[in-house]
Amino acid sequence: MSDDPKPPEQSGGGSKQLNVQVDDEIKHGTYANFLVVSHSPHEFTLDFCQVLPGGEPGKPRAEVVSRVKIAPTMVGKVIRALNTNMTTYEDKYGMVKDIG
């Protein structure tokens, strides 16, 4: 859950290195500037969107560019990973100002 993944712990107390592979088709990522989070009893859905200019006045349009579904057991880990990375980012580059 981080740019610098730490090995997951095994039940035996040891650790195992996780080798993350990224296919060439997605290695550059997709830009998103808006996130919609919804949930059911069994999963959380994260819709990463691009808010596009234009369209009808007063009715902004957001196009989903990626949808990720995760188990409820992953939500806390995602929040902790984002918090850790945000703290590291702000320590290096300064505080991020919330816009909007």
C-alpha positions in Angstrom: 0.0 0.0 0.0 3.0 2.3 -0.4 5.5 3.4 -2.9 8.1 1.6 -0.7 6.3 -1.7 0.2 7.3 -3.3 3.4 7.2 -7.1 3.4 4.0 -8.6 4.7 4.4 -10.7 7.9 3.9 -14.5 7.7 2.2 -16.4 10.5 5.6 -18.0 11.4 7.0 -14.6 12.4 9.2 -14.3 9.4 8.8 -12.0 6.4 8.5 -12.4 2.7 9.3 -9.9 0.0 6.4 -9.0 -2.3 7.4 -8.2 -5.9 4.9 -5.8 -7.4 4.6 -6.0 -11.2 3.1 -3.3 -13.3 2.1 -4.0 -16.9 3.4 -1.7 -19.6 -0.1 -0.7 -20.6 -0.8 0.9 -17.1 2.7 1.9 -15.9 2.1 5.6 -16.5 -1.1 5.6 -14.5 -4.3 7.6 -15.1 -4.9 11.1 -13.7 -7.8 11.6 -11.4 -8.9 14.8 -9.6 -12.1 13.5 -7.9 -13.0 10.4 -5.9 -16.4 8.9 -5.2 -16.5 6.2 -2.4 -19.5 3.9 -2.0 -20.0 0.6 -0.2 -22.1 -2.5 0.2 -22.0 -5.0 3.1 -19.2 -6.8 1.2 -17.0 -4.3 -0.5 -16.0 -0.7 -0.9 -16.0 0.8 -4.4 -13.5 3.7 -5.2 -14.4 5.5 -8.4 -11.5 7.7 -9.5 -12.7 10.4 -11.8 -11.6 13.3 -14.0 -13.8 16.4 -13.6 -14.0 17.8 -17.1 -14.6 21.5 -18.0 -17.4 22.4 -20.3 -20.7 20.7 -20.6 -23.9 22.3 -19.3 -23.4 25.4 -17.2 -23.8 24.6 -13.5 -23.6 20.9 -14.1 -20.0 19.8 -13.9 -19.2 16.4 -15.4 -17.0 13.7 -13.8 -15.8 10.8 -15.9 -14.8 7.6 -14.1 -11.3 6.7 -15.3 -10.8 3.8 -12.9 -13.0 1.8 -10.5 -11.3 -0.2 -7.7 -13.3 -2.5 -5.4 -11.7 -3.5 -2.1 -12.8 -5.7 0.9 -13.8 -3.8 4.0 -10.7 -5.4 5.7 -8.5 -3.4 3.4 -10.0 0.1 4.1 -8.0 0.7 7.3 -4.8 -0.4 5.5 -5.5 2.0 2.6 -6.2 4.9 5.0 -2.9 4.2 7.0 -0.9 3.9 3.8 -2.3 7.2 2.5 -1.7 8.9 5.8 1.9 7.7 6.0 2.6 8.7 2.4 0.9 12.1 2.9 3.0 12.8 6.0 6.2 11.9 4.1 5.1 14.1 1.2 4.4 17.1 3.4 7.7 16.6 5.3 9.5 16.8 2.0 7.4 19.4 0.0 5.4 21.3 2.6 1.8 21.3 3.7 -0.8 20.7 1.0 -3.6 23.3 1.1 -7.1 21.8 0.7 -8.9 23.4 -2.1 -12.7 23.5 -2.3 
